[in-house]
């Protein structure tokens, strides 16, 4: 992964944006277009390979990243993704933090329900992403923005 760029353009001040303990590297990517989603998928796949995630876990992580990236663009009006390689001394992992200054999620419990959608899709974005990873945290405030953090650990 390239560099330790941590410049942020999102104004929503969430504690989920604080640097993670055990961060071995940290890159910030813009998230405003389909091309940004493709670049993110590529970077996540390369990092997952580098830390030797299984093919199944690579696929789960890339799928979750795609879902959350598309949500950030579609519902949050774009934002950024923090791609963080984790190493806590006993295990390695990948943390992805998706941040936007969008309208926030008015009813988080409803938004995390399987089948719920406001965009005509399958409604599996947030709840599906949550099932695909080892850790899932969300901070959303109506009128301020949303930050979603996911982690996948090497088993």
KOLROLO-397860 format. One record per atom (N, C-alpha, C): residue number from 1; residue in one letter; chain; atom name; z, x, y. Coordinates in Angstrom, 3 decimals, decimal comma. Layout:
REC  seq  type  mol  atom        zz        xx        yy
REC  NUM     A    A    CA         Z         X         Y
...
! end
This chain:
REC  seq  type  mol  atom        zz        xx        yy
REC    1     X    A     N     0,000     0,848    -1,165
REC    1     X    A    CA     0,000     0,000     0,000
REC    1     X    A     C     0,000     0,895     1,229
REC    2     X    A     N    -0,692     0,446     2,228
REC    2     X    A    CA    -0,826     1,300     3,398
REC    2     X    A     C     0,319     1,132     4,374
REC    3     X    A     N     0,857     2,225     4,800
REC    3     X    A    CA     1,781     2,315     5,921
REC    3     X    A     C     3,070     1,538     5,818
REC    4     X    A     N     3,841     1,653     6,864
REC    4     X    A    CA     5,091     0,927     6,998
REC    4     X    A     C     5,060     0,084     8,262
REC    5     X    A     N     3,895    -0,477     8,576
REC    5     X    A    CA     3,739    -1,294     9,765
REC    5     X    A     C     4,621    -2,535     9,669
REC    6     X    A     N     5,494    -2,717    10,660
REC    6     X    A    CA     6,362    -3,884    10,635
REC    6     X    A     C     6,246    -4,693    11,922
REC    7     X    A     N     5,170    -4,486    12,686
REC    7     X    A    CA     4,993    -5,247    13,913
REC    7     X    A     C     4,846    -6,715    13,568
REC    8     X    A     N     5,533    -7,542    14,301
REC    8     X    A    CA     5,482    -8,972    14,041
REC    8     X    A     C     4,965    -9,698    15,273
REC    9     X    A     N     4,168   -10,728    15,035
REC    9     X    A    CA     3,641   -11,516    16,141
REC    9     X    A     C     4,234   -12,917    16,166
REC   10     X    A     N     4,925   -13,298    15,116
REC   10     X    A    CA     5,547   -14,611    15,042
REC   10     X    A     C     6,819   -14,615    15,882
REC   11     X    A     N     6,997   -15,655    16,665
REC   11     X    A    CA     8,158   -15,748    17,557
REC   11     X    A     C     9,356   -16,411    16,884
REC   12     X    A     N     9,132   -17,183    15,824
REC   12     X    A    CA    10,215   -17,885    15,135
REC   12     X    A     C    11,180   -16,859    14,558
REC   13     X    A     N    12,397   -16,827    15,069
REC   13     X    A    CA    13,383   -15,809    14,688
REC   13     X    A     C    14,197   -16,287    13,486
REC   14     X    A     N    13,704   -15,983    12,300
REC   14     X    A    CA    14,388   -16,374    11,075
REC   14     X    A     C    15,067   -15,166    10,454
REC   15     X    A     N    16,259   -15,341     9,880
REC   15     X    A    CA    16,895   -14,223     9,174
REC   15     X    A     C    16,084   -13,764     7,960
REC   16     X    A     N    15,175   -14,608     7,467
REC   16     X    A    CA    14,328   -14,203     6,339
REC   16     X    A     C    13,333   -13,112     6,739
REC   17     X    A     N    13,176   -12,895     8,050
REC   17     X    A    CA    12,284   -11,835     8,530
REC   17     X    A     C    12,985   -10,490     8,657
REC   18     X    A     N    14,307   -10,449     8,448
REC   18     X    A    CA    15,029    -9,184     8,500
REC   18     X    A     C    14,594    -8,310     7,338
REC   19     X    A     N    14,473    -6,991     7,544
REC   19     X    A    CA    14,041    -6,097     6,463
REC   19     X    A     C    14,948    -6,222     5,237
REC   20     X    A     N    14,319    -6,282     4,084
REC   20     X    A    CA    15,058    -6,416     2,822
REC   20     X    A     C    15,712    -5,097     2,436
REC   21     X    A     N    16,887    -5,196     1,826
REC   21     X    A    CA    17,527    -4,007     1,266
REC   21     X    A     C    16,663    -3,536     0,102
REC   22     X    A     N    16,442    -2,242     0,024
REC   22     X    A    CA    15,639    -1,704    -1,070
REC   22     X    A     C    14,147    -1,744    -0,811
REC   23     X    A     N    13,740    -1,958     0,451
REC   23     X    A    CA    12,316    -1,980     0,763
REC   23     X    A     C    11,750    -0,566     0,696
REC   24     X    A     N    10,826    -0,349    -0,255
REC   24     X    A    CA    10,193     0,954    -0,404
REC   24     X    A     C     9,021     1,108     0,566
REC   25     X    A     N     8,325     0,013     0,848
REC   25     X    A    CA     7,248     0,005     1,838
REC   25     X    A     C     7,098    -1,409     2,363
REC   26     X    A     N     6,498    -1,521     3,545
REC   26     X    A    CA     6,427    -2,813     4,227
REC   26     X    A     C     5,172    -2,824     5,085
REC   27     X    A     N     4,286    -3,785     4,834
REC   27     X    A    CA     3,089    -3,957     5,649
REC   27     X    A     C     3,045    -5,389     6,148
REC   28     X    A     N     2,484    -5,588     7,333
REC   28     X    A    CA     2,338    -6,917     7,908
REC   28     X    A     C     0,849    -7,203     8,066
REC   29     X    A     N     0,436    -8,341     7,516
REC   29     X    A    CA    -0,964    -8,751     7,602
REC   29     X    A     C    -1,074   -10,045     8,399
REC   30     X    A     N    -2,133   -10,170     9,217
REC   30     X    A    CA    -2,355   -11,450     9,898
REC   30     X    A     C    -2,770   -12,498     8,869
REC   31     X    A     N    -2,531   -13,739     9,192
REC   31     X    A    CA    -2,871   -14,817     8,271
REC   31     X    A     C    -3,415   -15,994     9,075
REC   32     X    A     N    -4,733   -15,905     9,365
REC   32     X    A    CA    -5,366   -16,931    10,186
REC   32     X    A     C    -6,682   -17,454     9,628
REC   33     X    A     N    -7,280   -16,732     8,674
REC   33     X    A    CA    -8,601   -17,106     8,160
REC   33     X    A     C    -8,643   -16,970     6,636
REC   34     X    A     N    -9,694   -17,512     6,038
REC   34     X    A    CA    -9,881   -17,354     4,594
REC   34     X    A     C   -10,030   -15,880     4,219
REC   35     X    A     N   -10,623   -15,084     5,104
REC   35     X    A    CA   -10,772   -13,653     4,835
REC   35     X    A     C    -9,402   -12,978     4,750
REC   36     X    A     N    -8,455   -13,430     5,563
REC   36     X    A    CA    -7,096   -12,891     5,501
REC   36     X    A     C    -6,441   -13,234     4,165
REC   37     X    A     N    -6,714   -14,430     3,647
REC   37     X    A    CA    -6,175   -14,826     2,340
REC   37     X    A     C    -6,734   -13,925     1,250
REC   38     X    A     N    -8,022   -13,652     1,316
REC   38     X    A    CA    -8,665   -12,763     0,333
REC   38     X    A     C    -8,055   -11,364     0,403
REC   39     X    A     N    -7,863   -10,838     1,614
REC   39     X    A    CA    -7,261    -9,504     1,781
REC   39     X    A     C    -5,829    -9,482     1,248
REC   40     X    A     N    -5,079   -10,539     1,503
REC   40     X    A    CA    -3,712   -10,626     1,000
REC   40     X    A     C    -3,702   -10,644    -0,523
REC   41     X    A     N    -4,552   -11,454    -1,125
REC   41     X    A    CA    -4,622   -11,527    -2,591
REC   41     X    A     C    -4,904   -10,146    -3,180
REC   42     X    A     N    -5,831    -9,415    -2,555
REC   42     X    A    CA    -6,191    -8,077    -3,027
REC   42     X    A     C    -4,997    -7,127    -2,922
REC   43     X    A     N    -4,306    -7,147    -1,781
REC   43     X    A    CA    -3,162    -6,256    -1,591
REC   43     X    A     C    -2,040    -6,586    -2,575
REC   44     X    A     N    -1,774    -7,878    -2,782
REC   44     X    A    CA    -0,718    -8,295    -3,706
REC   44     X    A     C    -1,067    -7,875    -5,131
REC   45     X    A     N    -2,315    -8,070    -5,528
REC   45     X    A    CA    -2,748    -7,674    -6,873
REC   45     X    A     C    -2,585    -6,159    -7,055
REC   46     X    A     N    -2,993    -5,373    -6,061
REC   46     X    A    CA    -2,882    -3,910    -6,161
REC   46     X    A     C    -1,424    -3,468    -6,258
REC   47     X    A     N    -0,548    -4,097    -5,473
REC   47     X    A    CA     0,869    -3,739    -5,520
REC   47     X    A     C     1,487    -4,162    -6,851
REC   48     X    A     N     1,120    -5,328    -7,336
REC   48     X    A    CA     1,627    -5,804    -8,626
REC   48     X    A     C     1,202    -4,859    -9,752
REC   49     X    A     N    -0,024    -4,365    -9,690
REC   49     X    A    CA    -0,499    -3,376   -10,670
REC   49     X    A     C     0,272    -2,070   -10,541
REC   50     X    A     N     0,497    -1,636    -9,318
REC   50     X    A    CA     1,178    -0,361    -9,074
REC   50     X    A     C     2,605    -0,353    -9,625
REC   51     X    A     N     3,283    -1,495    -9,557
REC   51     X    A    CA     4,651    -1,523   -10,085
REC   51     X    A     C     4,679    -1,990   -11,542
REC   52     X    A     N     3,483    -2,172   -12,106
REC   52     X    A    CA     3,321    -2,497   -13,528
REC   52     X    A     C     3,865    -3,868   -13,926
REC   53     X    A     N     3,629    -4,875   -13,062
REC   53     X    A    CA     3,934    -6,244   -13,470
REC   53     X    A     C     2,994    -6,621   -14,613
REC   54     X    A     N     3,461    -7,462   -15,521
REC   54     X    A    CA     2,607    -7,935   -16,603
REC   54     X    A     C     1,453    -8,745   -16,016
REC   55     X    A     N     0,398    -8,932   -16,787
REC   55     X    A    CA    -0,752    -9,703   -16,317
REC   55     X    A     C    -0,325   -11,127   -15,952
REC   56     X    A     N     0,554   -11,718   -16,748
REC   56     X    A    CA     1,045   -13,070   -16,457
REC   56     X    A     C     1,789   -13,086   -15,121
REC   57     X    A     N     2,688   -12,115   -14,902
REC   57     X    A    CA     3,442   -12,073   -13,645
REC   57     X    A     C     2,551   -11,747   -12,454
REC   58     X    A     N     1,525   -10,910   -12,664
REC   58     X    A    CA     0,554   -10,647   -11,592
REC   58     X    A     C    -0,119   -11,949   -11,176
REC   59     X    A     N    -0,555   -12,711   -12,165
REC   59     X    A    CA    -1,257   -13,964   -11,898
REC   59     X    A     C    -0,340   -14,959   -11,194
REC   60     X    A     N     0,906   -15,053   -11,632
REC   60     X    A    CA     1,864   -15,955   -10,983
REC   60     X    A     C     2,074   -15,567    -9,524
REC   61     X    A     N     2,249   -14,266    -9,266
REC   61     X    A    CA     2,500   -13,804    -7,904
REC   61     X    A     C     1,291   -14,041    -7,003
REC   62     X    A     N     0,108   -13,712    -7,482
REC   62     X    A    CA    -1,103   -13,906    -6,674
REC   62     X    A     C    -1,339   -15,395    -6,414
REC   63     X    A     N    -1,075   -16,239    -7,410
REC   63     X    A    CA    -1,237   -17,684    -7,235
REC   63     X    A     C    -0,257   -18,214    -6,193
REC   64     X    A     N     1,001   -17,813    -6,283
REC   64     X    A    CA     2,000   -18,242    -5,299
REC   64     X    A     C     1,608   -17,759    -3,903
REC   65     X    A     N     1,145   -16,516    -3,808
REC   65     X    A    CA     0,722   -15,959    -2,517
REC   65     X    A     C    -0,421   -16,781    -1,922
REC   66     X    A     N    -1,387   -17,132    -2,749
REC   66     X    A    CA    -2,527   -17,926    -2,271
REC   66     X    A     C    -2,080   -19,280    -1,741
REC   67     X    A     N    -1,224   -19,960    -2,499
REC   67     X    A    CA    -0,736   -21,283    -2,089
REC   67     X    A     C     0,000   -21,205    -0,757
REC   68     X    A     N     0,902   -20,242    -0,645
REC   68     X    A    CA     1,704   -20,135     0,571
REC   68     X    A     C     0,870   -19,664     1,759
REC   69     X    A     N    -0,094   -18,784     1,510
REC   69     X    A    CA    -0,979   -18,326     2,586
REC   69     X    A     C    -1,806   -19,489     3,136
REC   70     X    A     N    -2,339   -20,285     2,235
REC   70     X    A    CA    -3,140   -21,439     2,677
REC   70     X    A     C    -2,268   -22,449     3,430
REC   71     X    A     N    -1,041   -22,660     2,983
REC   71     X    A    CA    -0,118   -23,545     3,710
REC   71     X    A     C     0,166   -23,015     5,105
REC   72     X    A     N     0,363   -21,693     5,211
REC   72     X    A    CA     0,639   -21,079     6,512
REC   72     X    A     C    -0,504   -21,336     7,482
REC   73     X    A     N    -1,723   -21,226     6,991
REC   73     X    A    CA    -2,892   -21,454     7,848
REC   73     X    A     C    -3,068   -22,936     8,151
REC   74     X    A     N    -3,042   -23,763     7,101
REC   74     X    A    CA    -3,353   -25,186     7,258
REC   74     X    A     C    -2,280   -25,949     8,023
REC   75     X    A     N    -1,018   -25,739     7,674
REC   75     X    A    CA     0,055   -26,534     8,267
REC   75     X    A     C     0,804   -25,810     9,382
REC   76     X    A     N     0,811   -24,473     9,340
REC   76     X    A    CA     1,526   -23,699    10,351
REC   76     X    A     C     0,642   -23,187    11,465
REC   77     X    A     N    -0,662   -23,424    11,357
REC   77     X    A    CA    -1,586   -22,966    12,391
REC   77     X    A     C    -1,849   -21,468    12,342
REC   78     X    A     N    -1,538   -20,829    11,200
REC   78     X    A    CA    -1,709   -19,385    11,058
REC   78     X    A     C    -0,405   -18,669    11,335
REC   79     X    A     N    -0,399   -17,403    11,008
REC   79     X    A    CA     0,809   -16,605    11,198
REC   79     X    A     C     0,613   -15,226    10,632
REC   80     X    A     N     1,558   -14,813     9,778
REC   80     X    A    CA     1,486   -13,472     9,216
REC   80     X    A     C     2,191   -13,444     7,861
REC   81     X    A     N     1,883   -12,402     7,109
REC   81     X    A    CA     2,534   -12,172     5,825
REC   81     X    A     C     3,084   -10,764     5,808
REC   82     X    A     N     4,333   -10,636     5,392
REC   82     X    A    CA     4,964    -9,338     5,191
REC   82     X    A     C     4,884    -9,048     3,695
REC   83     X    A     N     4,283    -7,921     3,350
REC   83     X    A    CA     4,146    -7,506     1,951
REC   83     X    A     C     5,079    -6,317     1,762
REC   84     X    A     N     6,096    -6,504     0,917
REC   84     X    A    CA     7,173    -5,523     0,805
REC   84     X    A     C     7,331    -5,100    -0,648
REC   85     X    A     N     7,258    -3,801    -0,874
REC   85     X    A    CA     7,545    -3,260    -2,199
REC   85     X    A     C     9,041    -3,014    -2,270
REC   86     X    A     N     9,681    -3,551    -3,292
REC   86     X    A    CA    11,126    -3,427    -3,458
REC   86     X    A     C    11,469    -2,444    -4,567
REC   87     X    A     N    12,517    -1,681    -4,356
REC   87     X    A    CA    13,053    -0,788    -5,384
REC   87     X    A     C    14,550    -0,695    -5,132
REC   88     X    A     N    15,339    -1,376    -5,980
REC   88     X    A    CA    16,789    -1,391    -5,774
REC   88     X    A     C    17,513    -0,347    -6,624
REC   89     X    A     N    16,753     0,576    -7,201
REC   89     X    A    CA    17,343     1,631    -8,009
REC   89     X    A     C    17,354     1,319    -9,492
REC   90     X    A     N    17,324     0,030    -9,828
REC   90     X    A    CA    17,290    -0,353   -11,238
REC   90     X    A     C    16,046    -1,142   -11,605
REC   91     X    A     N    15,397    -1,711   -10,590
REC   91     X    A    CA    14,170    -2,469   -10,859
REC   91     X    A     C    13,275    -2,450    -9,634
REC   92     X    A     N    12,005    -2,758    -9,884
REC   92     X    A    CA    11,018    -2,806    -8,809
REC   92     X    A     C    10,495    -4,228    -8,689
REC   93     X    A     N    10,051    -4,555    -7,505
REC   93     X    A    CA     9,531    -5,900    -7,294
REC   93     X    A     C     8,656    -5,982    -6,057
REC   94     X    A     N     8,156    -7,175    -5,820
REC   94     X    A    CA     7,322    -7,455    -4,662
REC   94     X    A     C     7,928    -8,642    -3,928
REC   95     X    A     N     8,126    -8,473    -2,623
REC   95     X    A    CA     8,567    -9,573    -1,775
REC   95     X    A     C     7,440    -9,900    -0,810
REC   96     X    A     N     7,163   -11,175    -0,665
REC   96     X    A    CA     6,175   -11,650     0,297
REC   96     X    A     C     6,880   -12,630     1,221
REC   97     X    A     N     6,710   -12,427     2,526
REC   97     X    A    CA     7,327   -13,307     3,514
REC   97     X    A     C     6,201   -13,877     4,377
REC   98     X    A     N     6,088   -15,196     4,363
REC   98     X    A    CA     5,063   -15,917     5,119
REC   98     X    A     C     5,732   -16,542     6,325
REC   99     X    A     N     5,211   -16,276     7,527
REC   99     X    A    CA     5,853   -16,748     8,753
REC   99     X    A     C     4,838   -17,375     9,695
REC  100     X    A     N     5,252   -18,475    10,329
REC  100     X    A    CA     4,397   -19,108    11,326
REC  100     X    A     C     5,250   -19,713    12,428
REC  101     X    A     N     4,596   -20,025    13,528
REC  101     X    A    CA     5,243   -20,684    14,661
REC  101     X    A     C     4,797   -22,138    14,742
REC  102     X    A     N     4,442   -22,712    13,602
REC  102     X    A    CA     3,921   -24,074    13,548
REC  102     X    A     C     4,978   -25,128    13,812
REC  103     X    A     N     4,660   -26,360    13,429
REC  103     X    A    CA     5,549   -27,484    13,730
REC  103     X    A     C     6,806   -27,548    12,867
REC  104     X    A     N     6,902   -26,693    11,844
REC  104     X    A    CA     8,039   -26,766    10,936
REC  104     X    A     C     7,852   -27,916     9,957
REC  105     X    A     N     8,774   -28,043     9,044
REC  105     X    A    CA     8,704   -29,086     8,024
REC  105     X    A     C     9,816   -30,085     8,316
REC  106     X    A     N     9,431   -31,306     8,643
REC  106     X    A    CA    10,399   -32,322     9,058
REC  106     X    A     C    11,351   -32,707     7,925
REC  107     X    A     N    10,832   -32,849     6,704
REC  107     X    A    CA    11,658   -33,256     5,565
REC  107     X    A     C    11,445   -32,251     4,441
REC  108     X    A     N    12,256   -31,197     4,430
REC  108     X    A    CA    12,074   -30,110     3,469
REC  108     X    A     C    12,259   -30,589     2,037
REC  109     X    A     N    13,253   -31,415     1,788
REC  109     X    A    CA    13,490   -31,900     0,426
REC  109     X    A     C    12,263   -32,637    -0,102
REC  110     X    A     N    11,665   -33,467     0,722
REC  110     X    A    CA    10,455   -34,184     0,334
REC  110     X    A     C     9,294   -33,215     0,122
REC  111     X    A     N     9,164   -32,230     1,013
REC  111     X    A    CA     8,068   -31,262     0,900
REC  111     X    A     C     8,158   -30,416    -0,363
REC  112     X    A     N     9,361   -30,248    -0,904
REC  112     X    A    CA     9,554   -29,458    -2,126
REC  112     X    A     C     9,446   -30,312    -3,395
REC  113     X    A     N     9,107   -31,574    -3,240
REC  113     X    A    CA     8,963   -32,484    -4,374
REC  113     X    A     C     7,564   -32,368    -4,963
REC  114     X    A     N     7,479   -32,225    -6,291
REC  114     X    A    CA     6,170   -32,194    -6,951
REC  114     X    A     C     5,388   -33,450    -6,598
REC  115     X    A     N     4,120   -33,257    -6,271
REC  115     X    A    CA     3,246   -34,384    -5,977
REC  115     X    A     C     3,204   -34,773    -4,516
REC  116     X    A     N     4,145   -34,267    -3,703
REC  116     X    A    CA     4,143   -34,612    -2,283
REC  116     X    A     C     3,073   -33,808    -1,569
REC  117     X    A     N     2,263   -34,480    -0,761
REC  117     X    A    CA     1,268   -33,789     0,037
REC  117     X    A     C     1,006   -34,562     1,317
REC  118     X    A     N     0,727   -33,830     2,377
REC  118     X    A    CA     0,276   -34,471     3,611
REC  118     X    A     C    -1,187   -34,140     3,837
REC  119     X    A     N    -1,757   -33,301     2,957
REC  119     X    A    CA    -3,118   -32,852     3,177
REC  119     X    A     C    -4,129   -33,333     2,160
REC  120     X    A     N    -3,754   -34,282     1,305
REC  120     X    A    CA    -4,719   -34,808     0,349
REC  120     X    A     C    -4,911   -33,940    -0,878
REC  121     X    A     N    -4,124   -32,865    -1,016
REC  121     X    A    CA    -4,248   -31,996    -2,188
REC  121     X    A     C    -3,383   -32,487    -3,328
REC  122     X    A     N    -3,077   -31,601    -4,264
REC  122     X    A    CA    -2,283   -31,965    -5,427
REC  122     X    A     C    -0,787   -32,000    -5,126
REC  123     X    A     N    -0,383   -31,430    -4,008
REC  123     X    A    CA     1,025   -31,449    -3,660
REC  123     X    A     C     1,848   -30,471    -4,469
REC  124     X    A     N     1,246   -29,377    -4,912
REC  124     X    A    CA     1,959   -28,400    -5,723
REC  124     X    A     C     2,207   -27,088    -4,991
REC  125     X    A     N     1,856   -27,009    -3,712
REC  125     X    A    CA     1,985   -25,766    -2,962
REC  125     X    A     C     3,377   -25,180    -2,952
REC  126     X    A     N     4,322   -25,809    -2,268
REC  126     X    A    CA     5,676   -25,265    -2,168
REC  126     X    A     C     6,422   -25,324    -3,498
REC  127     X    A     N     6,405   -26,472    -4,145
REC  127     X    A    CA     7,149   -26,594    -5,406
REC  127     X    A     C     6,521   -25,732    -6,495
REC  128     X    A     N     5,204   -25,652    -6,521
REC  128     X    A    CA     4,531   -24,807    -7,508
REC  128     X    A     C     4,821   -23,337    -7,276
REC  129     X    A     N     4,761   -22,912    -6,023
REC  129     X    A    CA     5,064   -21,511    -5,694
REC  129     X    A     C     6,491   -21,176    -6,091
REC  130     X    A     N     7,406   -22,090    -5,856
REC  130     X    A    CA     8,816   -21,856    -6,189
REC  130     X    A     C     8,991   -21,613    -7,691
REC  131     X    A     N     8,248   -22,340    -8,514
REC  131     X    A    CA     8,354   -22,172    -9,968
REC  131     X    A     C     7,729   -20,871   -10,470
REC  132     X    A     N     6,816   -20,296    -9,702
REC  132     X    A    CA     6,075   -19,111   -10,158
REC  132     X    A     C     6,787   -17,788    -9,892
REC  133     X    A     N     7,853   -17,808    -9,098
REC  133     X    A    CA     8,508   -16,564    -8,686
REC  133     X    A     C     9,975   -16,550    -9,098
REC  134     X    A     N    10,603   -15,378    -8,942
REC  134     X    A    CA    12,007   -15,219    -9,318
REC  134     X    A     C    12,969   -15,653    -8,213
REC  135     X    A     N    12,565   -15,496    -6,966
REC  135     X    A    CA    13,389   -15,898    -5,821
REC  135     X    A     C    12,497   -16,612    -4,824
REC  136     X    A     N    13,017   -17,680    -4,247
REC  136     X    A    CA    12,276   -18,489    -3,279
REC  136     X    A     C    13,255   -18,946    -2,215
REC  137     X    A     N    12,989   -18,605    -0,967
REC  137     X    A    CA    13,834   -19,026     0,153
REC  137     X    A     C    12,935   -19,558     1,259
REC  138     X    A     N    13,410   -20,581     1,932
REC  138     X    A    CA    12,630   -21,149     3,031
REC  138     X    A     C    13,552   -21,444     4,205
REC  139     X    A     N    13,074   -21,133     5,392
REC  139     X    A    CA    13,769   -21,427     6,639
REC  139     X    A     C    12,756   -22,146     7,516
REC  140     X    A     N    13,018   -23,390     7,806
REC  140     X    A    CA    12,092   -24,158     8,635
REC  140     X    A     C    12,872   -24,969     9,654
REC  141     X    A     N    12,333   -25,016    10,856
REC  141     X    A    CA    12,967   -25,784    11,925
REC  141     X    A     C    11,875   -26,543    12,672
REC  142     X    A     N    11,962   -27,866    12,664
REC  142     X    A    CA    10,951   -28,646    13,376
REC  142     X    A     C    10,784   -28,181    14,815
REC  143     X    A     N     9,535   -27,974    15,186
REC  143     X    A    CA     9,213   -27,534    16,535
REC  143     X    A     C     9,277   -26,035    16,745
REC  144     X    A     N     9,754   -25,278    15,738
REC  144     X    A    CA     9,887   -23,825    15,897
REC  144     X    A     C     9,015   -23,031    14,926
REC  145     X    A     N     9,002   -23,428    13,662
REC  145     X    A    CA     8,201   -22,689    12,694
REC  145     X    A     C     8,806   -22,712    11,311
REC  146     X    A     N     8,166   -21,969    10,424
REC  146     X    A    CA     8,591   -21,894     9,025
REC  146     X    A     C     8,438   -20,464     8,527
REC  147     X    A     N     9,414   -20,019     7,747
REC  147     X    A    CA     9,340   -18,729     7,060
REC  147     X    A     C     9,675   -18,980     5,589
REC  148     X    A     N     8,812   -18,519     4,707
REC  148     X    A    CA     9,032   -18,625     3,265
REC  148     X    A     C     9,044   -17,215     2,698
REC  149     X    A     N    10,071   -16,898     1,925
REC  149     X    A    CA    10,188   -15,591     1,274
REC  149     X    A     C    10,182   -15,802    -0,240
REC  150     X    A     N     9,330   -15,031    -0,930
REC  150     X    A    CA     9,299   -15,071    -2,388
REC  150     X    A     C     9,441   -13,653    -2,926
REC  151     X    A     N    10,031   -13,530    -4,118
REC  151     X    A    CA    10,182   -12,236    -4,770
REC  151     X    A     C     9,817   -12,388    -6,235
REC  152     X    A     N     9,078   -11,418    -6,740
REC  152     X    A    CA     8,784   -11,309    -8,171
REC  152     X    A     C     9,246    -9,936    -8,613
REC  153     X    A     N    10,156    -9,894    -9,601
REC  153     X    A    CA    10,695    -8,635   -10,125
REC  153     X    A     C     9,974    -8,249   -11,402
REC  154     X    A     N     9,812    -6,937   -11,589
REC  154     X    A    CA     9,288    -6,431   -12,862
REC  154     X    A     C    10,364    -6,599   -13,915
REC  155     X    A     N     9,986    -7,156   -15,031
REC  155     X    A    CA    10,936    -7,398   -16,127
REC  155     X    A     C    10,921    -6,249   -17,094
! end
